[in-house]
Amino acid sequence: MNELLQRLVKDAQLSPEQAQQAVLTIAAFVKEKFPMLGGAVDQIFAAGSPADEDQA
């Protein structure tokens, strides 16, 4: 997920906070539209999240 955040910051010229919110919004949208993918979405977007880095 860190790579995605970095790309959003660089390519879309978002602040790190905006990039994080964009990813959370996309994850919520996918989970809403495709509930059967909810667990997979959580795992994908949780990998490398800032919370994970704090624990490292």
Beta strands, then each sheet from edge to edge (+ up, - down):
end
